């Protein structure tokens, strides 16, 4: 391996490890939800606000982070935002109150907001165009690993050492990654000998006038808003249920232990790790279509919710694992197909603007669905742990969202080109 190639892979592993930590923080409340309710004496709606505060911060920072990465450079941006992520993780583990915990989670959301954008810029610097899709896919798989760590492993740590110790440990790992970034992440070929003293990036500062024209073209395209509605519903389900309420649902409705609940939730992580490449192959080589994959995914997701309603609290454990695998496949792994469709809807010179704009709406979905689901549970009149019947209206909400996603997919423009 040449020296430049070695630096490329060092950069890849460092930024991917940051992304893993970010995805862990994204979904970890699902497993420790009962502990958080007990520790802070909060309701389900308050827990939804606590968890969704991450998405408020993440979504709000998408465009500013892109500008900062262009103007200041990837390496410095990752160091700053990685430090904020680590600080937020430690603060969350030490939180004495609900307000403190919410502020800590906002800090985490701000910190992790930089990793995806910075990774895409970093890979463009270091890897050939013919490698970009493969490298990006491998990077996304690290998100699935982060999700996996937030299931059964987190459940075991929380059960044996307590949830606070788990977050302090994650914060410590974040500090270690910041140190690794400072000493070993090189931003682009040619910077190897000066990686620690390199100033702000001088490459292509953002042009506000060009961005304005591109942005207006994107938001004036009605087919774009069809994809926005699809991703809002699909990712609202992913973040609203799988990222928070799935854990309490499994423990309250099925009487599962925390490790057993973590195992079921880990099916979502496996669907992300193995499902994204599979769906990409299906879209590119088998169906030669983006639209068919989006339609089929929304239809399967709707059937999963219908099964949870029809057999509420009575699905066998193995079947339950299968249902959650397909829910993860059709609400998490399928997101790469939606992004691809948005990219192909526009010329290449404004595809980044389209993807960046679209990427705000999944987090808006998380902001809305998480607290709304908590409010629905609270309206049952019961306190946590909630009775199984309290979850039925919430499941109907997510079924309705899946149906809306399917209906919107019918109007998606086919963008696949042979």
Buried (B, 14 or more C-beta within 10 A) or exposed (E): EEEEEEBBEBBBEBBBBBBBBBBBBBBBBBBBBBBBBEBBEBBBBBBBBBBBBBBBBBBBBBBEBBBBBBBBBBBBBBBBBBBBBBBBBBBBBBBEEBEBBBBBBBBBBBBBBBBBBBBBBBBBBBBEEEEBBEBBEBBBBBBBBBBBBBBBBBBBBBBEEBBBEBBBBBBBBBBEBBEBBBEBBBBBEEBEEEBEEBEEBEEEEEEEEEBEEBBEBBBEBEBBBBBBBBBBBBBBBBBBBBBBBBBBBBBBBBEBEBBBBBBBBBBBBBBBBBBBBEBBEBBBEEBEBBBBBBBBBBBBBBBBBBBBEEEBBEBEEEEBBBBBBBBBBBBBBBBBBBBBBBBBBBEEEBBBBBBBBBBBBBBBBBBBBBBBBBBBBBEBEBEBBBEBEBBBEBBBBBBEBBBBBBBBBEBBBEBBEE
